[in-house]
Amino acid sequence: MPISSMPTVASAVPCPVVESLDAILPEEPLLMMGAGPVPIPAAVAKANTIVINHLGGTMVKVIAQVKTMARYVFQTQSKWVLGVAGPGSAAMEMAISNLAWEGTRVLCIKNGFFSDRMGEMGRRVGARVSTLEVADRTVASLEQIAEAMRRERPEIVTVVQGETSNTVWNYHLKDIAALAKAAGALVIVDAVCTLSTMPLEMDAWGIDAVITGGQKGLSSIPGVSLIAFSDAAWARVKGRTAPNAHWCLDASLAENFWHNAGYHYTAPVSGVLALHEALRLVCAETLEKRFARHLKCSLALQDGVTALGLQLYAPAACRLNSVVGIEVPAGLSPADVCAHISRQHQVEISGSFGLPIVRIGQMGEQCREHNLFRTVHALGRTMVDLGVKVDLPAGVAALERGLSEGK
């Protein structure tokens, strides 16, 4: 039957009428100062508007440069750098599902929500996961970790460099990796909020897999992530006898695109281009200067928050600089604070998985002086509006001193 003569049939599902994004989004863009995603530079935003052939010669050149720059950021000579079409958790699942399988002994060092996620992923692939529980706002001692390794004899050890949920920094990561290597275990590190914000030396520290998301320290878009495997980890990937249950996250299949210029699936082209520009900006700044900027800005922010009269959540010895946790005063909830500062000041900060804190990020483009002054002022005004007595002039002055003295 010709199309023109086909009978008209009413849709069973009516066509919806929806608002445009212009009607939904706030008139003034929110300043993203939470635990991620973070503001993105203009070059990254521009790259994210471009679509090219995901298998063409231009993409081959882009991928080669992404891997070269990523090796610098990961501080590794390993060939085995791959992109992941998904959030940092997808990169995490790629690491876990390619290195662990039925019966694999995994030791999960659990500092909080995200470190526990690696253990959960291990259990889902059938690994024998043992968990070293770490008290909130602390790190496990090396003696505790060594004892857990003697007891459990793990093949894989998982650990976060920075536990975003409770803002704890595992400051002896290098020593943890050394203990694991001495015990013959591979080490998987979650560096989602720390890569490019503080030192991490994959090769020198003996780490076997490092995962990160694009939307935090790298200041790229959410949804395109990076992973790096050591030679030893890659040998385990290639030596497994049973295929990975995750087809999209099978590193052996991903190798075809990321190293052989072949097809795996249609890559998130625009996101890869955005990641390229984000990495290029990291390289242009250099890691040394970037680490110094993040440290200066975070410490100045911490000084400002403390001078307001608010309490920081994690002790100084294990306090994460890239995400700063602040105790919510009695009588308020994190949701109260986050909603008010967003609605009244167009500044977005984060709560945290049931903990009585709000979190302010210090990753990538968040670490700019104008962002810090706006955020400290907005936080102070929010507390005043919600009935909490704070010293707003003292908070802003302390922030100014911290930034000036850090120059």
C-alpha positions as a printed Julia matrix, in Angstrom:
407×3 Matrix{Float64}:
  0.0     0.0    0.0
  1.42    3.45  -0.87
  2.31    5.53   2.15
 -0.04    8.3    1.02
 -3.01    5.94   1.16
 -2.27    4.31   4.52
 -5.03    4.88   7.12
 -4.36    7.4    9.87
 -4.28    5.78  13.31
 -4.35    7.77  16.52
 -1.33    7.18  18.76
 -2.03    5.03  21.79
  0.4     7.22  23.71
 -0.36   10.91  23.24
  2.41   13.25  22.15
  3.68   15.03  25.27
  4.06   18.76  25.71
  7.24   19.54  27.64
  9.17   22.61  28.62
 12.37   23.57  26.87
 15.61   23.57  28.81
 15.52   27.37  28.8
 12.36   27.17  30.87
 13.76   24.53  33.24
 17.28   25.77  33.94
 17.85   28.7   36.29
 18.27   32.1   34.67
 21.67   32.47  36.34
 23.82   29.34  35.92
 24.67   27.56  39.14
 28.29   27.69  40.3
 29.13   24.0   40.69
 31.12   23.8   43.95
 30.03   20.38  45.16
 31.72   17.0   44.97
 31.34   16.94  41.17
 30.7    17.59  38.39
 32.75   20.78  38.33
 32.78   23.83  36.04
 34.43   23.15  32.69
 36.8    25.47  30.8
 35.69   27.07  27.53
 37.99   24.84  25.46
 36.41   21.72  26.97
 32.89   23.05  26.41
 33.7    23.87  22.79
 35.16   20.43  22.14
 32.03   18.84  23.57
 29.96   20.38  20.74
 31.93   18.62  17.99
 31.12   15.27  16.36
 33.58   13.44  14.11
 33.9     9.92  12.73
 34.68    7.71  15.71
 36.8     5.41  13.5
 38.42    8.0   11.23
 42.0     9.2   11.01
 41.3    12.32  13.07
 39.99   10.22  15.95
 43.04    7.97  15.75
 45.25   11.03  16.29
 43.04   12.3   19.11
 43.13    8.93  20.89
 46.92    8.74  20.58
 47.25   12.15  22.21
 44.72   11.32  24.94
 46.77    8.26  25.88
 50.05   10.19  25.84
 48.65   12.95  28.07
 46.93   10.45  30.35
 50.23    8.65  30.93
 51.66   11.93  32.19
 48.69   12.52  34.49
 48.76    8.92  35.79
 52.59    9.07  35.93
 52.97    5.76  34.13
 54.91    4.38  31.2
 52.38    1.6   30.77
 50.92    1.17  27.33
 47.58    0.1   28.77
 45.6     3.31  29.07
 41.95    3.07  28.04
 38.98    5.4   27.94
 35.62    4.31  29.33
 32.24    5.43  28.01
 30.68    5.9   31.41
 31.18    7.55  34.81
 34.08    6.9   37.14
 32.08    3.98  38.53
 32.17    2.36  35.07
 35.95    2.64  35.07
 35.89    1.13  38.56
 33.77   -1.75  37.3
 36.12   -2.25  34.35
 39.03   -2.6   36.77
 37.19   -4.98  39.09
 35.49   -7.15  36.47
 38.63   -7.62  34.37
 40.95   -8.45  37.26
 38.6   -10.4   39.56
 36.25  -13.29  38.87
 34.72  -16.33  40.56
 36.83  -17.23  43.59
 39.35  -14.38  43.34
 40.46  -13.29  46.81
 39.91   -9.52  47.16
 40.74   -7.35  50.16
 38.64   -4.17  50.2
 39.96   -1.4   52.43
 36.71    0.32  53.33
 36.91    3.97  54.36
 33.4     4.91  53.27
 30.76    4.75  50.57
 32.94    4.63  47.45
 35.63    2.31  48.76
 32.85   -0.11  49.74
 31.49    0.08  46.19
 34.61   -1.69  44.91
 33.95   -4.51  47.34
 30.35   -4.76  46.15
 31.47   -4.94  42.54
 33.86   -7.73  43.49
 31.08   -9.7   45.15
 28.92   -9.34  42.05
 31.53  -11.05  39.86
 31.82  -13.89  42.35
 35.04  -12.85  44.07
 35.7   -13.8   47.7
 35.73  -10.3   49.15
 36.99   -9.62  52.65
 36.54   -6.1   54.01
 38.87   -4.21  56.31
 36.48   -1.85  58.09
 37.99    1.53  58.87
 36.36    3.77  61.47
 34.79    6.95  60.13
 37.16    9.92  59.93
 40.24    7.71  60.18
 42.57    5.71  57.98
 43.63    2.12  58.55
 47.06    1.71  60.06
 49.7    -0.09  58.06
 49.8    -2.72  60.81
 46.07   -3.38  60.37
 46.49   -3.65  56.62
 49.5    -5.96  56.87
 47.61   -8.22  59.28
 44.59   -8.32  56.96
 46.84   -9.3   54.08
 48.48  -12.09  56.09
 45.06  -13.37  57.13
 43.25  -13.1   53.79
 46.14  -13.66  51.32
 44.43  -11.45  48.69
 45.15  -11.54  44.99
 43.64   -8.05  44.63
 43.64   -5.12  47.06
 41.24   -2.21  46.5
 41.67    1.23  48.06
 40.62    4.82  47.45
 43.16    7.63  47.5
 40.47   10.07  48.57
 37.17    8.85  50.02
 34.83   11.47  48.62
 31.91   10.54  50.87
 33.5    11.46  54.2
 36.44   13.52  52.86
 39.16   11.23  54.23
 42.55   11.03  52.49
 44.44    7.73  52.57
 47.76    9.51  52.92
 49.9     6.37  53.06
 48.72    4.97  49.73
 52.31    4.43  48.6
 52.99    2.26  51.65
 49.74    0.31  51.19
 50.76   -0.47  47.62
 54.18   -1.62  48.8
 52.6    -3.99  51.34
 50.34   -5.4   48.66
 53.19   -5.91  46.2
 55.25   -7.67  48.87
 52.3   -10.0   49.42
 51.98  -10.7   45.69
 48.69   -8.83  45.28
 47.63   -6.41  42.56
 46.46   -2.97  43.71
 43.42   -1.13  42.33
 43.17    2.55  43.28
 40.14    4.8   42.99
 41.55    8.23  42.13
 38.27    9.7   40.91
 38.49   12.88  42.99
 42.26   13.04  43.39
 43.9    12.54  39.99
 45.56   15.84  38.99
 44.61   17.44  42.32
 47.38   15.8   44.39
 50.38   13.56  43.72
 49.77   10.02  42.53
 52.65    8.13  40.9
 51.32    4.92  39.44
 54.63    3.39  38.42
 56.8     4.63  41.27
 54.27    3.53  43.87
 53.65    0.12  42.28
 49.94    0.57  41.56
 48.36   -1.85  39.07
 45.13   -0.13  38.09
 44.09    3.49  38.54
 40.62    4.74  37.72
 39.3     8.28  37.43
 36.28   10.17  36.15
 36.4    13.1   33.78
 34.17   15.38  35.79
 36.33   16.12  38.82
 40.01   17.05  38.91
 40.32   16.92  35.13
 37.45   19.43  34.69
 35.92   17.55  31.79
 32.34   16.39  31.26
 30.7    13.57  33.21
 30.36   10.26  31.42
 33.81    9.73  29.89
 36.43    8.24  32.19
 39.96    6.87  32.15
 41.69    3.74  33.42
 45.32    2.65  33.36
 46.57   -0.93  33.89
 50.13   -1.92  34.76
 51.84   -4.58  32.66
 51.23   -7.1   35.45
 47.53   -6.22  35.59
 47.23   -6.4   31.8
 48.84   -9.85  31.81
 46.13  -10.97  34.25
 43.44   -9.45  32.01
 44.74  -11.31  28.97
 45.41  -14.52  30.86
 41.94  -15.11  32.24
 40.21  -18.24  30.96
 36.56  -17.17  31.33
 35.29  -14.13  29.43
 34.28  -11.0   31.29
 30.54  -10.97  31.95
 30.5    -7.25  31.05
 30.75   -6.95  27.26
 31.06   -3.14  27.13
 33.61   -3.14  29.95
 35.73   -6.0   28.63
 39.21   -4.49  28.47
 40.3    -6.96  25.79
 37.51   -5.72  23.53
 38.19   -2.08  24.44
 41.8    -2.61  23.37
 40.58   -2.91  19.78
 39.41    0.71  19.77
 41.91    2.32  22.12
 45.01    0.58  20.74
 44.18   -0.97  17.36
 42.0     1.78  15.79
 39.24   -0.8   15.39
 35.61   -1.12  16.41
 34.33   -1.92  19.88
 31.2     0.22  20.05
 30.42    3.76  18.93
 32.64    5.87  21.13
 31.28    9.02  22.84
 33.1    11.16  20.29
 32.28   14.58  21.73
 33.18   13.43  25.22
 36.53   12.07  24.06
 37.29   15.4   22.41
 36.33   17.18  25.62
 38.61   14.86  27.58
 41.43   15.61  25.15
 41.12   19.34  25.82
 40.86   18.83  29.57
 44.06   16.78  29.57
 45.77   19.32  27.32
 45.02   22.05  29.84
 46.42   19.91  32.67
 49.62   19.39  30.66
 49.87   23.1   29.83
 49.63   23.98  33.53
 51.9    21.05  34.57
 51.14   18.73  37.45
 53.47   20.53  39.85
 51.71   23.87  39.4
 48.31   22.22  39.47
 49.04   20.42  42.74
 50.24   23.69  44.27
 47.11   25.54  43.13
 44.81   22.89  44.54
 46.61   22.8   47.87
 46.7    26.58  48.26
 43.04   27.02  47.39
 41.83   24.16  49.56
 43.77   25.26  52.63
 42.54   28.83  52.16
 38.97   27.55  51.89
 39.42   25.47  55.04
 40.74   28.57  56.85
 37.75   30.57  55.66
 35.21   27.96  56.76
 36.86   27.6   60.18
 36.96   31.38  60.66
 33.23   31.52  59.95
 32.85   29.4   63.08
 32.01   26.11  61.37
 33.7    22.76  61.99
 35.55   20.7   59.38
 34.6    17.03  59.41
 37.83   15.12  58.83
 40.84   15.54  61.13
 43.71   17.54  59.63
 46.03   14.51  59.46
 43.75   12.65  57.03
 41.74   15.51  55.56
 41.14   15.34  51.85
 41.94   18.6   50.08
 39.95   17.95  46.91
 36.6    17.65  48.73
 36.16   19.52  52.02
 33.57   18.25  54.5
 31.83   20.7   56.85
 29.72   19.68  59.84
 26.16   20.97  59.65
 25.17   22.91  62.8
 22.63   21.34  65.13
 19.05   21.88  64.08
 19.81   21.93  60.37
 20.05   19.16  57.8
 22.47   19.02  54.89
 19.44   19.29  52.59
 18.44   22.58  54.27
 21.86   24.09  53.63
 22.24   22.78  50.08
 18.76   23.93  49.04
 19.15   27.42  50.49
 22.6    28.15  49.09
 21.47   26.95  45.66
 18.18   28.83  45.63
 19.37   32.09  47.15
 22.98   32.29  45.96
 23.15   30.05  42.87
 25.99   28.07  44.41
 25.7    24.28  44.34
 27.32   22.24  47.13
 26.75   18.62  48.16
 25.4    16.58  51.03
 26.83   13.12  51.65
 25.03    9.78  51.86
 23.47   10.25  55.29
 26.4    11.92  57.04
 25.67   15.21  58.87
 27.89   17.22  56.54
 27.95   19.34  53.44
 30.83   19.11  51.01
 32.59   21.75  48.93
 34.77   20.61  46.07
 38.27   21.85  45.29
 38.91   20.15  41.98
 40.05   21.66  38.71
 38.13   24.81  37.81
 36.61   25.04  41.27
 40.03   26.14  42.52
 39.8    29.73  41.29
 39.91   32.67  43.7
 36.66   34.26  42.49
 34.86   30.94  43.01
 36.18   30.66  46.55
 35.13   34.16  47.59
 31.65   33.65  46.16
 31.31   30.28  47.87
 32.5    31.36  51.33
 30.26   34.42  51.21
 27.28   32.34  50.06
 27.89   29.73  52.77
 28.14   32.41  55.45
 24.98   34.19  54.28
 23.15   30.87  54.12
 24.05   30.13  57.73
 22.88   33.6   58.81
 19.63   33.17  56.92
 19.08   29.77  58.56
 19.66   31.18  62.06
 23.27   30.09  62.67
 25.61   32.66  64.15
 28.76   32.94  62.04
 31.44   35.6   61.58
 31.19   36.3   57.87
 33.81   39.11  57.73
 36.29   36.87  59.57
 35.64   34.02  57.15
 36.25   36.15  54.07
 39.34   37.74  55.67
 40.81   34.33  56.51
 40.21   33.19  52.94
 41.98   36.3   51.64
 44.96   35.73  53.95
 45.23   32.11  52.9
 45.21   32.97  49.22
 47.64   35.87  49.63
 50.09   33.94  51.78
 49.97   31.02  49.38
 51.27   33.1   46.46
